[in-house]
């Protein structure tokens, strides 16, 4: 399995003149994109396990958003990527925004799929506190995944991969990283941005996602009214269609 010097596992799928890096959400592996990647016509897709997750369990991962983004970007450079789009589910969406803020010359476009809002969450979030307390408890994790799923039969891979997240990553992100705010930096983002948000998402606050996009010049938001937080698993065709439409837009291609 291909792994970079800093411990990041990745896979390259498909072929095309343009490249998109796909980042999973918290607890997920690259397989969260298994239904989406083949539908991204014209793109070479590079799927990356997040630090402290799945095949990247040996990579530096303390839950700090900026350091997570640095580790992923270092891996992209080692792979030889330049001029790429980046998309992420949930935590992967926040990492994607961080990479674009830090490396605008390398990133062509950003897509956040049910992205963790750039303003961070507020203390006392019941979903976050429940998952934080569930570390090492498979039964509770299984119930938690079912609770945020709309079609649990399609999210069984998350039940498999979430318990493999390293404790440092688990505690670091759910106990601190989730509160990180990039909100003040968003007006300076000069990379085309799309947020795909779910009308039935019980994990991320929709009002905060809307606030993120309003602060980004030219930012776009598409509400998938019937989608939940795990849309990449549950409705990959819908996610891929919206991504293709956005990434193929002239405003994006011209950047």
C-alpha positions as CSV (number, residue, x, y, z in Angstrom):
1,X,0.0,0.0,0.0
2,X,1.6,3.3,-1.1
3,X,2.6,5.5,1.9
4,X,4.5,8.8,1.9
5,X,7.5,9.4,4.1
6,X,5.4,11.2,6.7
7,X,3.1,8.1,7.0
8,X,0.1,9.1,4.8
9,X,-1.6,6.2,2.9
10,X,-3.0,7.2,-0.5
11,X,-4.4,5.6,-3.6
12,X,-4.6,7.0,-7.1
13,X,-7.6,6.1,-9.1
14,X,-8.8,7.0,-12.6
15,X,-7.1,9.2,-15.1
16,X,-7.6,12.7,-16.5
17,X,-5.9,16.0,-17.2
18,X,-6.9,17.4,-13.8
19,X,-6.4,16.1,-10.3
20,X,-8.7,16.1,-7.2
21,X,-7.6,15.1,-3.8
22,X,-10.3,13.5,-1.7
23,X,-10.2,13.6,2.0
24,X,-12.4,11.5,4.3
25,X,-14.2,12.6,7.4
26,X,-13.4,11.9,11.0
27,X,-13.3,8.2,11.6
28,X,-13.6,7.4,7.9
29,X,-11.2,5.7,5.5
30,X,-10.7,6.5,1.8
31,X,-13.6,4.1,1.2
32,X,-16.1,6.8,2.1
33,X,-15.3,8.1,-1.5
34,X,-15.7,4.7,-3.1
35,X,-19.1,5.5,-4.7
36,X,-18.1,9.1,-5.7
37,X,-14.6,8.8,-7.2
38,X,-15.6,6.7,-10.2
39,X,-18.2,9.3,-11.1
40,X,-15.8,12.3,-11.3
41,X,-15.3,12.2,-15.0
42,X,-12.1,13.7,-16.4
43,X,-10.3,13.7,-13.1
44,X,-7.5,11.7,-11.7
45,X,-8.6,11.1,-8.1
46,X,-6.1,10.9,-5.2
47,X,-7.7,9.4,-2.1
48,X,-5.9,10.1,1.1
49,X,-6.4,8.6,4.5
50,X,-6.3,11.3,7.2
51,X,-3.5,11.3,9.8
52,X,-4.3,8.9,12.7
53,X,-6.8,7.1,10.6
54,X,-6.9,3.7,8.8
55,X,-3.8,3.3,6.6
56,X,-2.3,6.6,7.9
57,X,-2.4,5.6,11.6
58,X,1.3,6.1,11.9
59,X,1.3,9.7,10.6
60,X,1.5,12.6,13.0
61,X,-2.0,13.3,14.3
62,X,-2.8,15.3,17.4
63,X,-6.1,16.7,16.3
64,X,-4.7,20.2,15.6
65,X,-6.4,21.4,12.4
66,X,-3.4,23.4,11.0
67,X,-1.0,20.5,11.7
68,X,-3.4,18.0,10.1
69,X,-3.5,20.2,7.0
70,X,0.3,20.5,6.9
71,X,0.7,16.8,7.1
72,X,-1.7,16.2,4.2
73,X,-0.2,18.9,2.1
74,X,3.3,17.5,2.7
75,X,2.1,14.2,1.4
76,X,0.5,15.8,-1.7
77,X,3.9,17.5,-2.5
78,X,5.7,14.2,-2.1
79,X,3.2,12.5,-4.4
80,X,4.1,15.3,-6.9
81,X,0.8,17.1,-7.0
82,X,0.5,20.7,-8.2
83,X,-2.5,22.6,-9.3
84,X,-5.1,20.3,-7.8
85,X,-8.6,20.6,-6.5
86,X,-9.3,19.3,-3.0
87,X,-12.6,18.0,-1.5
88,X,-13.3,16.7,2.0
89,X,-16.1,15.2,3.9
90,X,-16.8,16.7,7.4
91,X,-13.4,17.1,9.0
92,X,-11.8,16.6,5.6
93,X,-13.8,19.6,4.4
94,X,-12.2,21.8,7.1
95,X,-8.8,20.5,6.3
96,X,-9.4,21.3,2.6
97,X,-10.3,24.9,3.5
98,X,-7.1,25.1,5.7
99,X,-4.9,23.8,2.8
100,X,-6.5,26.3,0.4
101,X,-5.9,29.2,2.8
102,X,-2.3,28.2,3.3
103,X,-1.5,27.2,-0.3
104,X,-3.7,29.2,-2.7
105,X,-1.1,28.9,-5.5
106,X,-1.4,25.1,-5.4
107,X,-5.2,24.7,-4.9
108,X,-7.6,25.2,-7.8
109,X,-10.9,24.7,-6.0
110,X,-12.3,23.5,-2.7
111,X,-15.4,21.4,-2.1
112,X,-16.6,20.7,1.4
113,X,-19.2,17.9,1.7
114,X,-21.1,18.3,4.9
115,X,-18.0,20.2,6.0
116,X,-17.1,20.9,9.6
117,X,-17.8,24.6,9.8
118,X,-14.8,26.9,9.6
119,X,-15.9,28.8,12.7
120,X,-15.7,25.7,14.9
121,X,-18.3,24.4,17.2
122,X,-19.5,25.7,20.6
123,X,-18.6,23.9,23.9
124,X,-21.3,21.5,25.0
125,X,-22.2,20.2,21.5
126,X,-24.0,16.9,22.5
127,X,-23.0,15.0,19.4
128,X,-19.3,15.8,19.8
129,X,-19.3,15.1,23.6
130,X,-21.0,11.7,23.0
131,X,-18.4,10.7,20.4
132,X,-15.6,11.9,22.6
133,X,-16.8,9.8,25.5
134,X,-17.2,6.8,23.2
135,X,-13.5,6.1,22.5
136,X,-12.8,2.4,22.8
137,X,-16.5,1.5,23.2
138,X,-17.5,-0.3,20.1
139,X,-21.2,-0.7,21.0
140,X,-21.5,3.1,21.7
141,X,-19.6,3.9,18.5
142,X,-21.9,1.6,16.5
143,X,-25.0,3.2,17.9
144,X,-23.5,6.7,17.3
145,X,-22.9,6.0,13.7
146,X,-26.4,4.6,13.3
147,X,-27.7,7.8,14.9
148,X,-26.1,10.0,12.3
149,X,-26.9,7.7,9.4
150,X,-30.0,7.8,7.2
151,X,-29.2,4.4,5.6
152,X,-27.2,2.4,8.2
153,X,-26.7,-0.4,5.7
154,X,-24.5,1.9,3.6
155,X,-22.4,3.2,6.5
156,X,-21.1,-0.1,7.9
157,X,-17.5,0.8,6.8
158,X,-17.5,3.7,9.2
159,X,-18.4,1.4,12.0
160,X,-15.4,-0.7,11.0
161,X,-12.9,2.2,10.7
162,X,-13.9,4.6,13.4
163,X,-12.6,2.4,16.3
164,X,-9.2,2.3,14.6
165,X,-8.6,6.1,15.0
166,X,-5.6,6.6,17.3
167,X,-6.4,7.9,20.8
168,X,-4.3,11.0,20.4
169,X,-6.2,11.9,17.2
170,X,-9.6,11.1,18.8
171,X,-9.0,13.1,21.9
172,X,-7.1,15.9,20.1
173,X,-9.8,16.5,17.5
174,X,-13.0,15.9,19.5
175,X,-11.6,17.5,22.7
176,X,-10.0,20.6,21.1
177,X,-9.7,20.7,17.3
178,X,-13.4,21.0,16.8
179,X,-13.3,24.4,18.5
180,X,-10.8,25.8,16.0
181,X,-12.0,28.9,14.1
182,X,-10.8,30.0,10.7
183,X,-13.7,32.4,10.3
184,X,-11.7,35.6,10.3
185,X,-9.5,34.2,7.4
186,X,-12.4,33.3,5.1
187,X,-12.7,36.7,3.4
188,X,-9.1,36.3,2.2
189,X,-9.9,32.9,0.5
190,X,-9.3,33.4,-3.2
191,X,-10.0,29.8,-4.3
192,X,-13.4,28.9,-5.7
193,X,-15.4,27.2,-2.9
194,X,-18.4,25.0,-2.8
195,X,-20.2,23.7,0.3
196,X,-22.6,20.8,-0.1
197,X,-24.7,20.8,3.0
198,X,-27.4,18.4,4.2
199,X,-30.9,19.4,5.2
200,X,-31.0,16.4,7.5
201,X,-27.4,16.7,8.9
202,X,-27.5,16.2,12.7
203,X,-23.8,16.7,13.1
204,X,-22.8,20.1,11.7
205,X,-24.7,23.3,12.3
206,X,-26.3,24.6,9.0
207,X,-26.4,28.2,10.1
208,X,-22.6,28.1,10.7
209,X,-22.0,26.5,7.3
210,X,-24.1,29.3,5.6
211,X,-22.1,31.9,7.6
212,X,-18.8,30.4,6.3
213,X,-19.9,30.6,2.6
214,X,-21.2,34.2,3.0
215,X,-17.7,35.3,4.1
216,X,-15.9,33.8,1.1
217,X,-15.9,36.0,-2.1
218,X,-17.9,34.1,-4.7
219,X,-18.5,31.1,-2.4
220,X,-21.3,28.8,-3.3
221,X,-23.6,26.6,-1.2
222,X,-25.9,23.8,-2.4
223,X,-28.5,22.4,0.1
224,X,-29.1,18.7,-0.4
225,X,-32.5,18.8,1.3
226,X,-32.8,15.0,2.0
227,X,-29.1,14.4,2.7
228,X,-27.5,13.6,6.1
229,X,-24.0,14.0,7.3
230,X,-22.8,10.8,5.6
231,X,-23.9,11.6,2.1
232,X,-20.7,10.3,0.5
233,X,-21.7,6.9,1.6
234,X,-25.5,7.2,1.2
235,X,-26.0,9.3,-1.9
236,X,-22.7,9.3,-3.9
237,X,-24.4,9.9,-7.2
238,X,-25.9,13.2,-5.9
239,X,-22.6,14.3,-4.4
240,X,-20.7,13.5,-7.5
241,X,-23.1,15.3,-9.8
242,X,-22.9,18.5,-7.8
243,X,-19.1,18.3,-7.7
244,X,-18.9,17.7,-11.4
245,X,-21.1,20.7,-12.1
246,X,-19.0,23.0,-9.8
247,X,-15.6,21.8,-10.9
248,X,-16.6,22.1,-14.6
249,X,-17.8,25.7,-14.3
250,X,-15.8,28.2,-16.3
251,X,-15.1,30.3,-13.2
252,X,-13.3,27.4,-11.6
253,X,-11.4,26.2,-14.8
254,X,-10.1,29.7,-15.3
255,X,-8.4,30.0,-11.9
